[in-house]
């Protein structure tokens, strides 16, 4: 009997084509759950405020405590994620904020809610540094704004889904179940993340074609040294990104934490109406997030410079923001809702491009730290607007000044970005 000398064929390796988009989908899921947990208290506020006898300023300080922890941990979380790696760092962040959300069910008064919000802010600070770093690890520059826009649209999906989910949990089992139920979602995402995420060079499911695509993309970045904190704080590009976040992030916080109260108090929406229509501005923001990211990437592919493409997309979004001013002055609540939807959509288109600036200008080794710095600045801006909003409503009983602020900050921020960063280019050598 003759034995064959031919080698046995090895079994085909399991691969997933376009694996980077599955990674993007997981980042989208994480951001969705992040914003469900973040927005639960805003939806419950009309119910919790009379139950616990909170004043408008009390609610402002509850929001402030979240922003304080968010700002503090943003400074640390980017560096932690750069050190631990995206896989482990993001998993720890998700587990933390999920437990903190569930801890709200143990709160019994103003101080305990403030403490629970502080814990939530500390955990949620890891979401965006990890997500932007994940995009930088898996996507070429021409696709980063689109990938950022897609995962960032999860923040809007989270706000949309939160309304019916929280309303249902409240009606069925009470406000404590709303916090426990939304907090539990994060642990599902933790398991999926740990199962799927690896660096592209180490991933067993990636195709050779995609690996080569990514390795080619990395050729101009892999030898870049890590930037020191001293150099980062002295970098005009880092300051341009940070100032953009400081000036415009608080506007999104305002819409997240005060829009449900505005629609119920100033426009007379019931909880049932809110469940059906309160999420429309955040549904519209999904389109803005993806469209804003797509637009700048599309312009780059058509031959526009990176600088011109990013700033054009940012300008279009910035000059749509005054729609919120017209909204608050409108007599028709449905017209107001439509105009607010334009503003929320424009903000998320702006945000997708601002986030992408970090990976446009800095090596992927430093993206988490840079995004953390900018996120901390945005949270500080949110810390300022939280008590300001509370006291304006408590003493003047009107939302008009708040919507005026929300309408003008993005055009002002665009001017600041163009002044501080005349040309968007990668950081090279000493920088003034």
Secondary structure by P-SEA (a helix, b strand, c coil): ccccccccccccccccccaaaaaaaaaaaaaaaaaaaaaccccaaaaaaaaccccaaaaaaaaaaaaaaaaaaaacaaaaaaaaccaaaaaaaaaaaaaaaaaccccccaaaaaaaaaaaaaaacaaaaaaaaaaaaccccccaaaaaaaaaaaaaaaaaaaaaaaaaaaacccaaaaaaaaaaaaaaaaaaaaaccccccccccccaaaaaaaaaaaccccccccccaaaaaacaaaaaaaaaaaccaaaaaaaaccaaaaaaacccccaaaaacccaaaaaaaaaaaaaaaaaaaaaaaacccaaaaaaaaaaaaaaacaaaaaaaacccaaaaaaaaaaaaaaaaaaaaaaaaccccccccccaaaaaaaaaaaaaaaaaaaaaaaaaaaaccccaaaaaaaaacaaaaaaaaaaaacccccccccccc
